[in-house]
Each structure stands twice: as structure tokens, then as C-alpha cells.
Amino acid sequence: MIEKGQKHTSTLTVTADVTAAAVGSGELPVLATPMLLALMENAAMLAISPHLPAGSTSVGAHIASSHLKPTAVGNVVTATAEVTAVDGRKVTFRIAAYAGEELLGEGTHIRFVVDRERFMAKL
């Protein structure tokens, strides 16, 4: 059962393959915004996955986030997602990412709990 307050922290060491230059979202060798967002989304997914019914998963539906500071190759980034609301299949999170004590980005994320087979059958 998913409950308000559940949280998870995911970690990423910035390597050359997750930079803006490598993923095509910019030209500089700093952590790419899409990779920062993916790390925060990963934390949200993992915050609720142990609490889902058998045969279910969650899918991202919306993310609104800032990316406040650049992060160099070699730095470790942590992203935490905390459940702030549960409305049926809709789960809302507060997300934030840090390099040490420095805030890199924050925002909100929405996921929906879905039946895996029914979801894939729609493709």
C-alpha cells in the first residue's frame, strides 16, 4: 500500500556518458538535465515499487523541475523522492537532487500505478 511520506534516494556518479555533450542536450561536459530528471524519476519509482500489487508497476506522467547548478564529471548526485499525495492510482512526489549539500534541482513528479499487461497491450 502506498502511503504519504514514503521515500527513496537514488545515487549517480557523473561520468562522461551522462553529460549534456554526450546525450545531446547541450555542448558542455556537465550533468545533463535529462539525466538529472531521470535520477529523480528513478527515486520516485523505487519509493513505491515495493508497495505495488503483484503484476503492477508505475509510469511517469508529469515532471516539473528546476536544474539550478552545473555538476562536473566525478561528482556524486543524490536524488530523493517523497510521496506527498495518493489519489487512487495517481501518486504525487516532491523531488530534489543534491551534490553534497548543494541543491541541484527540485520539483514535483506524478506517477500512475498500472497493470503491466494491460498497459503493454495498448501499444
All heavy atoms as an XYZ file, in Angstrom:
891
protein
N       0.848     -1.181      0.000
C       0.000      0.000      0.000
C       0.894      1.245      0.000
O       1.814      1.356      0.792
C      -0.895     -0.012      1.231
C      -1.808      1.136      1.326
S      -2.993      0.687      2.589
C      -3.693      2.174      3.016
N       0.603      2.143     -0.888
C       1.382      3.372     -0.998
C       0.827      4.390     -0.004
O      -0.384      4.599      0.060
C       1.315      3.942     -2.421
C       1.832      2.915     -3.428
C       2.111      5.237     -2.515
C       1.560      3.269     -4.864
N       1.745      5.018      0.746
C       1.329      5.988      1.743
C       2.153      7.258      1.652
O       3.326      7.223      1.266
C       1.473      5.399      3.146
C       0.582      4.207      3.384
C       0.733      3.630      4.784
O       1.612      4.099      5.540
O      -0.018      2.709      5.106
N       1.533      8.359      2.014
C       2.215      9.638      2.088
C       3.439      9.498      3.002
O       3.373      8.846      4.035
C       1.249     10.686      2.637
C       1.724     12.093      2.576
C       0.621     13.030      3.029
C       1.120     14.443      3.107
N       0.074     15.362      3.558
N       4.559     10.092      2.578
C       5.778     10.050      3.376
C       6.777      9.000      2.946
O       7.948      9.071      3.346
N       6.345      8.022      2.157
C       7.301      7.022      1.671
C       8.329      7.723      0.803
O       7.984      8.629      0.038
C       6.591      5.925      0.879
C       5.739      5.033      1.736
C       4.900      4.056      0.929
O       4.536      4.313     -0.216
N       4.556      2.944      1.552
N       9.605      7.323      0.920
C      10.645      7.987      0.141
C      11.754      7.028     -0.229
O      11.887      5.948      0.354
C      11.198      9.212      0.858
C      11.906      8.916      2.150
C      12.611     10.135      2.755
C      11.690     11.134      3.335
N      12.368     12.206      4.087
N      12.539      7.465     -1.186
C      13.710      6.710     -1.636
C      14.737      7.715     -2.149
O      14.382      8.764     -2.678
C      13.346      5.731     -2.753
C      14.503      4.900     -3.202
N      14.912      3.776     -2.530
C      15.352      5.057     -4.226
C      15.966      3.267     -3.138
N      16.258      4.038     -4.178
N      16.015      7.355     -1.996
C      17.106      8.162     -2.526
C      17.902      7.325     -3.513
O      18.321      6.209     -3.180
C      18.020      8.679     -1.397
O      17.235      9.492     -0.517
C      19.178      9.493     -1.949
N      18.104      7.851     -4.708
C      18.918      7.217     -5.745
C      20.194      8.034     -5.912
O      20.196      9.250     -5.708
C      18.160      7.155     -7.069
O      17.031      6.322     -6.964
N      21.273      7.357     -6.298
C      22.582      7.992     -6.412
C      23.175      7.771     -7.793
O      22.995      6.708     -8.386
C      23.535      7.422     -5.341
O      22.943      7.619     -4.057
C      24.887      8.101     -5.364
N      23.891      8.767     -8.279
C      24.550      8.707     -9.578
C      25.897      9.408     -9.483
O      25.977     10.524     -8.972
C      23.692      9.413    -10.637
C      24.326      9.647    -12.011
C      24.404      8.343    -12.780
C      23.533     10.684    -12.783
N      26.945      8.745     -9.961
C      28.232      9.413    -10.129
C      28.276      9.942    -11.548
O      28.037      9.202    -12.501
C      29.407      8.438     -9.879
O      29.313      7.955     -8.535
C      30.745      9.135    -10.073
N      28.548     11.227    -11.686
C      28.563     11.853    -13.006
C      29.775     11.343    -13.782
O      30.908     11.475    -13.342
C      28.604     13.393    -12.905
C      28.621     14.018    -14.299
C      27.420     13.906    -12.089
N      29.495     10.729    -14.924
C      30.531     10.235    -15.831
C      30.342     10.922    -17.178
O      29.321     11.576    -17.418
C      30.423      8.707    -16.007
O      29.113      8.405    -16.523
C      30.648      7.971    -14.688
N      31.294     10.745    -18.052
C      31.239     11.393    -19.360
C      29.976     11.019    -20.137
O      29.440     11.845    -20.888
C      32.482     11.045    -20.176
N      29.444      9.807    -19.938
C      28.285      9.379    -20.723
C      26.955      9.954    -20.250
O      25.937      9.768    -20.914
C      28.221      7.856    -20.813
C      28.125      7.168    -19.465
O      28.678      7.684    -18.492
O      27.491      6.100    -19.396
N      26.923     10.689    -19.127
C      25.684     11.324    -18.671
C      25.782     12.855    -18.730
O      24.981     13.564    -18.121
C      25.256     10.852    -17.259
C      24.925      9.373    -17.273
C      26.301     11.190    -16.218
N      26.745     13.336    -19.508
C      26.889     14.789    -19.654
C      25.995     15.310    -20.776
O      25.550     14.548    -21.640
C      28.350     15.177    -19.964
O      28.725     14.604    -21.219
C      29.302     14.726    -18.857
N      25.777     16.609    -20.740
C      24.967     17.254    -21.777
C      25.571     17.022    -23.154
O      24.849     16.771    -24.130
C      24.843     18.745    -21.480
N      26.904     17.084    -23.236
C      27.573     16.872    -24.526
C      27.341     15.460    -25.045
O      27.150     15.255    -26.243
C      29.067     17.151    -24.393
N      27.319     14.483    -24.163
C      27.166     13.088    -24.583
C      25.729     12.742    -24.966
O      25.512     11.981    -25.908
C      27.648     12.144    -23.484
N      24.747     13.266    -24.236
C      23.356     12.887    -24.511
C      22.674     13.819    -25.501
O      21.534     13.563    -25.900
C      22.511     12.742    -23.216
C      23.133     11.742    -22.265
C      22.284     14.074    -22.544
N      23.347     14.893    -25.885
C      22.801     15.769    -26.913
C      21.880     16.861    -26.414
O      21.180     17.482    -27.201
N      21.889     17.132    -25.099
C      21.024     18.195    -24.582
C      21.771     19.510    -24.410
O      21.200     20.505    -23.976
C      20.400     17.774    -23.251
O      21.403     17.639    -22.268
N      23.045     19.506    -24.747
C      23.883     20.697    -24.648
C      25.263     20.366    -25.173
O      25.497     19.273    -25.693
N      26.179     21.287    -25.000
C      27.528     21.105    -25.538
C      28.605     20.956    -24.468
O      29.757     20.693    -24.800
C      27.873     22.291    -26.441
C      26.944     22.415    -27.629
C      27.209     23.657    -28.452
O      27.864     24.598    -27.959
O      26.769     23.691    -29.613
N      28.246     21.119    -23.207
C      29.251     21.138    -22.144
C      29.361     19.800    -21.419
O      28.388     19.048    -21.327
C      28.922     22.253    -21.149
C      28.899     23.665    -21.744
C      28.430     24.672    -20.709
C      30.258     24.035    -22.298
N      30.531     19.536    -20.860
C      30.744     18.278    -20.135
C      30.288     18.383    -18.673
O      31.075     18.249    -17.733
C      32.251     18.067    -20.245
C      32.818     19.450    -20.263
C      31.804     20.275    -21.030
N      28.992     18.653    -18.486
C      28.369     18.721    -17.156
C      27.148     17.800    -17.162
O      26.640     17.440    -18.224
C      27.947     20.167    -16.803
C      29.172     21.080    -16.701
C      26.951     20.722    -17.818
N      26.662     17.458    -15.975
C      25.499     16.584    -15.885
C      24.347     17.135    -16.727
O      23.957     18.294    -16.590
C      25.046     16.447    -14.423
C      23.806     15.590    -14.183
C      24.039     14.140    -14.602
C      23.372     15.686    -12.734
N      23.827     16.298    -17.597
C      22.724     16.684    -18.476
C      21.419     16.779    -17.691
O      21.137     15.947    -16.830
C      22.567     15.659    -19.596
N      20.626     17.783    -18.023
C      19.325     17.933    -17.377
C      18.464     16.678    -17.529
O      17.863     16.234    -16.542
C      18.594     19.180    -17.929
O      19.389     20.332    -17.655
C      17.220     19.338    -17.312
N      18.398     16.044    -18.705
C      17.588     14.818    -18.802
C      18.066     13.718    -17.852
O      17.252     12.947    -17.342
C      17.757     14.381    -20.260
C      18.146     15.613    -20.990
C      18.929     16.450    -20.020
N      19.351     13.668    -17.581
C      19.874     12.640    -16.674
C      19.550     12.980    -15.219
O      19.299     12.095    -14.407
C      21.376     12.469    -16.872
C      21.759     12.099    -18.303
S      20.802     10.728    -19.016
C      21.370      9.385    -18.014
N      19.546     14.269    -14.883
C      19.133     14.693    -13.545
C      17.669     14.346    -13.324
O      17.302     13.797    -12.285
C      19.367     16.199    -13.370
C      18.955     16.776    -12.020
C      19.831     16.222    -10.905
C      19.016     18.290    -12.053
N      16.837     14.622    -14.315
C      15.417     14.295    -14.217
C      15.208     12.788    -14.116
O      14.364     12.319    -13.342
C      14.654     14.860    -15.409
C      14.630     16.380    -15.533
C      13.941     16.795    -16.827
C      13.968     17.020    -14.339
N      15.967     12.028    -14.885
C      15.849     10.564    -14.841
C      16.208     10.030    -13.458
O      15.574      9.092    -12.965
C      16.732      9.929    -15.908
N      17.217     10.614    -12.828
C      17.608     10.172    -11.484
C      16.496     10.465    -10.479
O      16.171      9.612     -9.639
C      18.913     10.854    -11.066
C      19.480     10.421     -9.723
C      19.889      8.944     -9.747
C      20.656     11.304     -9.333
N      15.879     11.632    -10.577
C      14.783     11.960     -9.663
C      13.573     11.061     -9.925
O      12.910     10.605     -8.991
C      14.417     13.441     -9.782
C      15.510     14.358     -9.250
S      15.045     16.097     -9.084
C      15.160     16.655    -10.776
N      13.304     10.769    -11.193
C      12.195      9.874    -11.533
C      12.476      8.461    -11.028
O      11.583      7.777    -10.534
C      11.952      9.875    -13.041
C      10.721      9.094    -13.433
C      10.349      9.235    -14.889
O      11.174      9.722    -15.703
O       9.226      8.826    -15.218
N      13.726      8.028    -11.122
C      14.112      6.714    -10.609
C      13.850      6.618     -9.108
O      13.344      5.596     -8.619
C      15.588      6.449    -10.927
C      16.073      5.151    -10.344
O      16.692      5.136     -9.285
N      15.799      4.063    -11.025
N      14.181      7.668     -8.378
C      13.940      7.667     -6.931
C      12.452      7.534     -6.632
O      12.052      6.796     -5.723
C      14.518      8.934     -6.304
N      11.615      8.214     -7.410
C      10.168      8.120     -7.212
C       9.659      6.714     -7.508
O       8.879      6.141     -6.740
C       9.456      9.149     -8.093
N      10.107      6.151     -8.613
C       9.691      4.797     -8.977
C      10.061      3.804     -7.869
O       9.246      2.985     -7.451
C      10.350      4.398    -10.302
C       9.891      3.077    -10.859
S      11.029      1.659    -10.744
C      12.628      2.287    -11.027
N      11.295      3.922     -7.360
C      11.756      2.989     -6.332
C      11.112      3.239     -4.968
O      11.039      2.326     -4.143
C      13.280      3.030     -6.225
C      14.012      2.479     -7.452
C      15.518      2.694     -7.317
C      13.696      1.002     -7.662
N      10.616      4.445     -4.732
C       9.948      4.742     -3.464
C       8.662      3.947     -3.302
O       8.270      3.600     -2.188
C       9.658      6.240     -3.354
N       8.002      3.655     -4.419
C       6.707      2.963     -4.316
C       6.715      1.538     -4.844
O       5.807      0.771     -4.531
C       5.581      3.769     -4.992
C       5.825      3.948     -6.486
C       5.384      5.101     -4.279
C       4.662      4.572     -7.247
N       7.713      1.161     -5.631
C       7.674     -0.171     -6.266
C       7.528     -1.326     -5.277
O       6.804     -2.276     -5.584
C       8.871     -0.380     -7.194
O      10.076     -0.328     -6.500
N       8.133     -1.282     -4.084
C       7.928     -2.419     -3.165
C       6.505     -2.509     -2.613
O       6.129     -3.524     -2.028
C       8.907     -2.137     -2.016
C       9.847     -1.116     -2.516
C       9.104     -0.337     -3.554
N       5.714     -1.476     -2.800
C       4.380     -1.406     -2.211
C       3.261     -1.617     -3.231
O       2.085     -1.432     -2.907
C       4.202     -0.045     -1.524
C       5.316      0.279     -0.592
N       5.452     -0.313      0.650
C       6.386      1.096     -0.738
C       6.542      0.147      1.235
N       7.129      0.999      0.407
N       3.625     -2.003     -4.458
C       2.632     -2.190     -5.512
C       2.081     -3.611     -5.511
O       2.787     -4.560     -5.165
C       3.256     -1.887     -6.874
C       3.752     -0.465     -7.083
C       4.393     -0.333     -8.458
C       2.624      0.531     -6.920
N       0.831     -3.776     -5.958
C       0.263     -5.117     -6.079
C       1.018     -5.932     -7.136
O       1.622     -5.379     -8.057
C      -1.177     -4.864     -6.554
C      -1.434     -3.413     -6.382
C      -0.105     -2.726     -6.335
N       0.961     -7.233     -7.003
C       1.587     -8.119     -7.987
C       1.046     -7.803     -9.370
O      -0.149     -7.547     -9.546
C       1.306     -9.574     -7.629
N       1.935     -7.769    -10.361
C       1.543     -7.506    -11.735
C       1.446     -6.034    -12.079
O       1.119     -5.680    -13.212
N       1.729     -5.171    -11.104
C       1.636     -3.732    -11.334
C       3.021     -3.091    -11.396
O       4.000     -3.640    -10.915
C       0.853     -3.056    -10.199
O      -0.487     -3.480    -10.205
N       3.055     -1.913    -11.976
C       4.239     -1.062    -11.978
C       3.738      0.372    -11.949
O       2.532      0.618    -11.916
C       5.133     -1.333    -13.213
O       6.379     -0.648    -13.037
C       4.481     -0.920    -14.500
N       4.652      1.318    -11.976
C       4.231      2.715    -12.069
C       4.889      3.342    -13.289
O       5.983      2.940    -13.692
C       4.590      3.494    -10.803
O       5.987      3.626    -10.651
N       4.202      4.310    -13.864
C       4.716      5.011    -15.037
C       4.683      6.511    -14.767
O       3.761      7.022    -14.126
C       3.922      4.673    -16.320
C       4.101      3.201    -16.686
C       2.446      4.996    -16.166
N       5.701      7.192    -15.256
C       5.762      8.630    -15.092
C       4.761      9.315    -16.006
O       4.594      8.927    -17.159
N       4.093     10.360    -15.474
C       3.105     11.092    -16.255
C       3.444     12.574    -16.368
O       3.098     13.205    -17.367
C       1.724     10.937    -15.619
N       4.115     13.110    -15.370
C       4.426     14.541    -15.390
C       5.611     14.790    -14.465
O       5.713     14.182    -13.400
C       3.224     15.345    -14.907
C       3.458     16.826    -14.887
N       3.429     17.600    -16.020
C       3.750     17.666    -13.876
C       3.674     18.855    -15.703
N       3.880     18.923    -14.397
N       6.485     15.698    -14.897
C       7.579     16.133    -14.043
C       7.783     17.623    -14.284
O       7.771     18.085    -15.420
C       8.868     15.307    -14.295
C       9.903     15.564    -13.214
C       9.421     15.528    -15.668
C      11.036     14.526    -13.192
N       7.892     18.360    -13.191
C       8.174     19.796    -13.255
C       9.333     20.038    -12.307
O       9.213     19.811    -11.104
C       6.951     20.603    -12.827
N      10.453     20.461    -12.871
C      11.648     20.577    -12.045
C      12.558     21.685    -12.538
O      12.609     21.991    -13.733
C      12.420     19.259    -12.058
O      13.612     19.363    -11.308
N      13.305     22.216    -11.608
C      14.368     23.158    -11.940
C      15.684     22.392    -12.066
O      15.807     21.269    -11.571
C      14.502     24.200    -10.828
O      14.790     23.558     -9.597
N      16.633     22.988    -12.753
C      18.021     22.498    -12.767
C      18.857     23.738    -12.492
O      19.083     24.557    -13.386
C      18.372     21.857    -14.099
C      19.695     21.167    -14.097
N      20.130     20.391    -15.141
C      20.690     21.122    -13.181
C      21.328     19.901    -14.882
N      21.693     20.346    -13.697
N      19.290     23.884    -11.245
C      19.819     25.138    -10.743
C      21.319     25.338    -10.904
O      21.782     26.470    -11.015
C      19.472     25.273     -9.254
C      17.986     25.186     -8.925
C      17.788     25.075     -7.429
C      17.256     26.369     -9.504
N      22.086     24.248    -10.867
C      23.550     24.365    -10.867
C      24.169     23.291    -11.747
O      23.670     22.183    -11.830
C      24.089     24.163     -9.449
C      23.489     25.074     -8.419
C      24.499     26.016     -7.919
C      23.870     26.877     -6.836
N      24.533     28.075     -6.626
N      25.302     23.607    -12.380
C      26.015     22.577    -13.143
C      26.740     21.623    -12.200
O      27.083     21.989    -11.073
C      27.000     23.382    -13.982
C      27.249     24.616    -13.182
C      25.962     24.910    -12.465
N      26.960     20.408    -12.687
C      27.663     19.401    -11.896
C      28.723     18.759    -12.769
O      28.431     18.255    -13.854
C      26.683     18.323    -11.390
O      25.580     18.976    -10.750
C      27.357     17.400    -10.405
N      29.950     18.766    -12.286
C      31.094     18.278    -13.059
C      31.204     16.760    -13.017
O      30.714     16.104    -12.095
C      32.382     18.893    -12.522
N      31.882     16.226    -14.020
C      32.214     14.801    -14.050
C      32.990     14.469    -12.777
O      33.853     15.223    -12.339
C      33.048     14.467    -15.313
C      33.601     13.049    -15.247
C      32.199     14.661    -16.570
N      32.623     13.342    -12.176
C      33.256     12.889    -10.945
C      32.435     13.165     -9.701
O      32.615     12.500     -8.678
N      31.528     14.126     -9.758
C      30.691     14.428     -8.598
C      29.620     13.365     -8.408
O      29.172     12.732     -9.369
C      30.013     15.790     -8.749
C      30.952     16.945     -8.530
O      32.136     16.762     -8.282
N      30.435     18.154     -8.635
N      29.197     13.191     -7.177
C      28.120     12.257     -6.838
C      26.853     13.065     -6.606
O      26.859     14.054     -5.868
C      28.475     11.430     -5.590
C      27.305     10.552     -5.171
C      29.719     10.588     -5.855
N      25.784     12.639     -7.241
C      24.487     13.302     -7.127
C      23.521     12.343     -6.452
O      23.467     11.162     -6.804
C      23.953     13.708     -8.517
C      22.567     14.321     -8.420
C      24.926     14.660     -9.203
N      22.761     12.850     -5.477
C      21.711     12.063     -4.842
C      20.378     12.728     -5.124
O      20.271     13.963     -5.104
C      21.911     11.933     -3.315
O      21.933     13.240     -2.740
C      23.185     11.193     -2.996
N      19.391     11.919     -5.413
C      18.041     12.420     -5.669
C      17.083     11.702     -4.738
O      17.119     10.478     -4.629
C      17.639     12.179     -7.119
N      16.249     12.476     -4.067
C      15.263     11.908     -3.157
C      13.865     12.262     -3.643
O      13.613     13.395     -4.061
C      15.471     12.436     -1.723
O      16.776     12.066     -1.289
C      14.433     11.857     -0.764
N      12.996     11.270     -3.591
C      11.585     11.465     -3.922
C      10.763     11.041     -2.716
O      11.016      9.992     -2.126
C      11.199     10.631     -5.141
N       9.797     11.875     -2.363
C       8.912     11.580     -1.236
C       7.469     11.696     -1.687
O       7.084     12.692     -2.325
C       9.165     12.543     -0.079
C       8.277     12.271      1.112
C       8.580     13.154      2.312
O       9.518     13.967      2.248
O       7.867     13.021      3.314
N       6.662     10.698     -1.351
C       5.242     10.713     -1.687
C       4.562     11.828     -0.894
O       4.663     11.876      0.336
C       4.575      9.356     -1.382
C       3.072      9.422     -1.641
C       5.216      8.240     -2.192
N       3.872     12.731     -1.612
C       3.153     13.818     -0.950
C       1.639     13.661     -1.040
O       0.911     14.277     -0.268
C       3.551     15.187     -1.544
O       3.270     15.185     -2.948
C       5.029     15.489     -1.295
N       1.183     12.831     -1.986
C      -0.260     12.608     -2.118
C      -0.509     11.316     -2.879
O       0.258     10.951     -3.770
C      -0.919     13.772     -2.854
N      -1.599     10.650     -2.488
C      -2.046      9.445     -3.183
C      -3.536      9.629     -3.449
O      -4.321      9.862     -2.530
C      -1.810      8.171     -2.344
C      -2.268      6.934     -3.102
C      -0.346      8.045     -1.927
N      -3.916      9.540     -4.744
C      -5.307      9.694     -5.143
C      -5.638      8.557     -6.099
O      -5.438      8.675     -7.317
C      -5.514     11.059     -5.799
C      -6.956     11.320     -6.207
O      -7.855     10.549     -5.797
O      -7.191     12.295     -6.945
N      -6.082      7.442     -5.555
C      -6.331      6.262     -6.379
C      -5.024      5.773     -6.978
O      -4.069      5.492     -6.253
N      -4.963      5.694     -8.308
C      -3.749      5.230     -8.986
C      -2.705      6.328     -9.155
O      -1.579      6.079     -9.549
C      -4.101      4.659    -10.360
C      -5.009      3.449    -10.322
C      -5.329      2.860    -11.690
N      -5.702      3.833    -12.706
C      -4.968      4.138    -13.790
N      -3.824      3.542    -14.016
N      -5.398      5.036    -14.669
N      -3.073      7.583     -8.886
C      -2.182      8.735     -9.067
C      -1.369      8.991     -7.798
O      -1.930      9.150     -6.706
C      -3.010      9.971     -9.410
C      -2.214     11.232     -9.605
C      -3.164     12.397     -9.887
C      -2.430     13.700    -10.014
N      -3.386     14.822    -10.216
N      -0.047      9.069     -7.967
C       0.850      9.309     -6.838
C       1.695     10.542     -7.152
O       2.311     10.621     -8.216
C       1.771      8.092     -6.574
C       2.617      8.313     -5.336
C       0.959      6.800     -6.451
N       1.711     11.495     -6.234
C       2.467     12.731     -6.411
C       3.656     12.739     -5.456
O       3.546     12.311     -4.305
C       1.568     13.960     -6.149
O       0.425     13.882     -7.002
C       2.312     15.255     -6.411
N       4.784     13.249     -5.964
C       6.037     13.260     -5.212
C       6.634     14.661     -5.165
O       6.502     15.430     -6.116
C       7.097     12.388     -5.909
C       6.718     10.954     -6.066
C       5.941     10.543     -7.139
C       7.163     10.003     -5.165
C       5.600      9.219     -7.304
C       6.828      8.674     -5.323
C       6.049      8.277     -6.392
N       7.377     14.929     -4.107
C       8.306     16.051     -4.070
C       9.653     15.439     -4.406
O      10.037     14.417     -3.840
C       8.357     16.694     -2.688
C       9.356     17.857     -2.641
C       9.634     18.349     -1.224
N      10.564     19.450     -1.233
C      11.863     19.378     -1.487
N      12.422     18.231     -1.764
N      12.635     20.448     -1.460
N      10.367     16.037     -5.355
C      11.664     15.522     -5.767
C      12.729     16.590     -5.563
O      12.453     17.788     -5.693
C      11.646     15.053     -7.244
C      11.094     16.159     -8.172
C      10.859     13.749     -7.389
C      11.141     15.839     -9.651
N      13.942     16.146     -5.218
C      15.067     17.076     -5.050
C      16.358     16.320     -5.293
O      16.470     15.134     -4.969
C      15.061     17.687     -3.656
N      17.326     17.028     -5.861
C      18.638     16.425     -6.135
C      19.728     17.326     -5.574
O      19.627     18.559     -5.638
C      18.839     16.219     -7.631
N      20.767     16.685     -5.049
C      21.869     17.391     -4.405
C      23.210     16.827     -4.851
O      23.317     15.630     -5.136
C      21.797     17.233     -2.879
C      20.620     17.915     -2.246
C      19.379     17.292     -2.173
C      20.754     19.185     -1.703
C      18.301     17.921     -1.583
C      19.681     19.822     -1.106
C      18.453     19.185     -1.053
O      17.383     19.814     -0.460
N      24.221     17.693     -4.833
C      25.626     17.279     -4.903
C      26.186     17.714     -3.561
O      26.366     18.920     -3.322
C      26.359     17.939     -6.056
N      26.383     16.765     -2.667
C      26.733     17.118     -1.295
C      25.572     17.857     -0.668
O      24.445     17.388     -0.679
N      25.824     19.049     -0.151
C      24.779     19.872      0.461
C      24.165     20.862     -0.521
O      23.218     21.571     -0.190
C      25.367     20.649      1.648
C      25.897     19.760      2.760
C      24.799     18.948      3.416
O      23.716     19.507      3.695
O      25.020     17.740      3.644
N      24.694     20.913     -1.749
C      24.253     21.899     -2.729
C      23.040     21.395     -3.518
O      23.087     20.355     -4.171
C      25.387     22.221     -3.691
C      25.108     23.376     -4.590
C      26.345     23.882     -5.295
O      27.296     23.104     -5.505
O      26.347     25.058     -5.649
N      21.950     22.160     -3.472
C      20.734     21.817     -4.202
C      20.962     22.009     -5.694
O      21.347     23.079     -6.136
C      19.569     22.699     -3.735
C      18.226     22.462     -4.422
C      17.690     21.075     -4.082
C      17.242     23.548     -4.004
N      20.732     20.948     -6.459
C      20.897     20.998     -7.916
C      19.579     21.222     -8.642
O      19.544     21.832     -9.710
C      21.522     19.705     -8.434
C      22.888     19.340     -7.888
C      23.333     18.013     -8.470
C      23.888     20.432     -8.168
N      18.515     20.669     -8.097
C      17.215     20.782     -8.735
C      16.135     20.275     -7.802
O      16.404     19.473     -6.912
N      14.915     20.757     -8.013
C      13.782     20.314     -7.205
C      12.498     20.540     -7.966
O      12.464     21.317     -8.916
C      13.742     21.047     -5.865
C      13.549     22.542     -5.993
C      13.611     23.243     -4.651
O      13.397     22.599     -3.618
O      13.877     24.466     -4.649
N      11.467     19.834     -7.541
C      10.191     19.992     -8.202
C       9.183     18.968     -7.754
O       9.239     18.470     -6.620
N       8.264     18.643     -8.670
C       7.224     17.654     -8.399
C       7.177     16.633     -9.529
O       7.589     16.914    -10.655
C       5.836     18.317     -8.258
O       5.543     19.015     -9.471
C       5.791     19.261     -7.078
N       6.671     15.469     -9.198
C       6.576     14.380    -10.171
C       5.285     13.614     -9.901
O       4.921     13.410     -8.742
C       7.789     13.465    -10.027
C       7.796     12.289    -10.950
N       7.509     12.376    -12.296
C       8.070     10.984    -10.719
C       7.613     11.171    -12.850
N       7.947     10.312    -11.905
N       4.604     13.207    -10.965
C       3.392     12.400    -10.851
C       3.615     11.083    -11.558
O       4.138     11.040    -12.673
C       2.174     13.131    -11.463
C       1.886     14.408    -10.689
C       0.951     12.215    -11.494
C       0.849     15.300    -11.338
N       3.214     10.011    -10.898
C       3.256      8.670    -11.470
C       1.876      8.046    -11.318
O       1.125      8.396    -10.410
C       4.301      7.784    -10.762
C       5.720      8.316    -10.890
C       6.751      7.351    -10.319
N       6.951      6.194    -11.176
C       7.626      6.208    -12.323
N       8.169      7.318    -12.765
N       7.774      5.118    -13.032
N       1.567      7.095    -12.219
C       0.331      6.333    -12.121
C       0.666      4.863    -11.970
O       1.572      4.350    -12.640
C      -0.543      6.546    -13.364
C      -1.279      7.847    -13.347
C      -0.707      8.986    -13.887
C      -2.530      7.926    -12.763
C      -1.379     10.195    -13.859
C      -3.214      9.135    -12.736
C      -2.634     10.274    -13.278
N      -0.050      4.203    -11.103
C       0.083      2.756    -10.935
C      -0.747      2.101    -12.037
O      -1.924      2.455    -12.233
C      -0.406      2.309     -9.545
C      -0.341      0.789     -9.424
C       0.421      2.990     -8.454
N      -0.124      1.178    -12.773
C      -0.799      0.498    -13.883
C      -0.558     -0.997    -13.812
O       0.429     -1.457    -13.235
C      -0.308      1.030    -15.255
C      -0.603      2.514    -15.406
C       1.170      0.746    -15.462
N      -1.476     -1.735    -14.413
C      -1.281     -3.169    -14.609
C      -0.332     -3.333    -15.792
O      -0.580     -2.788    -16.865
C      -2.632     -3.839    -14.889
C      -2.482     -5.320    -15.143
O      -2.257     -5.704    -16.326
O      -2.564     -6.090    -14.170
N       0.742     -4.075    -15.598
C       1.767     -4.221    -16.638
C       1.195     -4.751    -17.953
O       1.457     -4.210    -19.023
C       2.879     -5.171    -16.171
C       3.753     -4.626    -15.096
C       4.699     -5.727    -14.597
N       5.483     -5.272    -13.477
C       6.721     -4.814    -13.575
N       7.319     -4.771    -14.747
N       7.373     -4.407    -12.506
N       0.439     -5.834    -17.890
C      -0.069     -6.469    -19.111
C      -1.050     -5.562    -19.853
O      -0.983     -5.427    -21.078
C      -0.708     -7.810    -18.787
C       0.308     -8.879    -18.433
C      -0.320    -10.240    -18.222
O      -1.467    -10.471    -18.680
O       0.342    -11.086    -17.592
N      -1.978     -4.942    -19.127
C      -2.946     -4.053    -19.770
C      -2.247     -2.846    -20.388
O      -2.610     -2.403    -21.479
C      -4.008     -3.589    -18.782
C      -5.162     -4.571    -18.689
C      -6.270     -3.989    -17.875
N      -5.868     -4.159    -16.477
C      -6.537     -3.776    -15.430
N      -7.650     -3.120    -15.581
N      -6.100     -3.992    -14.226
N      -1.245     -2.317    -19.709
C      -0.513     -1.160    -20.223
C       0.198     -1.512    -21.530
O       0.095     -0.788    -22.519
C       0.502     -0.672    -19.179
C       1.203      0.592    -19.554
C       0.631      1.825    -19.281
C       2.435      0.553    -20.170
C       1.277      2.999    -19.632
C       3.090      1.718    -20.523
C       2.515      2.955    -20.245
N       0.905     -2.632    -21.539
C       1.661     -3.037    -22.723
C       0.735     -3.446    -23.868
O       1.088     -3.296    -25.040
C       2.626     -4.157    -22.381
C       3.747     -3.726    -21.435
S       4.696     -2.297    -22.026
C       5.517     -3.036    -23.434
N      -0.456     -3.940    -23.556
C      -1.411     -4.350    -24.590
C      -1.915     -3.148    -25.398
O      -2.397     -3.314    -26.514
C      -2.591     -5.106    -23.963
N      -1.771     -1.953    -24.850
C      -2.238     -0.742    -25.535
C      -1.265     -0.274    -26.619
O      -1.610      0.595    -27.412
C      -2.437      0.388    -24.530
C      -3.546      0.138    -23.565
C      -3.664      1.262    -22.563
C      -4.747      0.976    -21.536
N      -4.860      2.054    -20.558
N      -0.083     -0.851    -26.668
C       0.911     -0.413    -27.654
C       0.589     -0.901    -29.050
O       0.088     -1.925    -29.282
C       2.312     -0.896    -27.269
C       2.832     -0.353    -25.947
C       4.225     -0.899    -25.680
C       2.889      1.167    -25.980
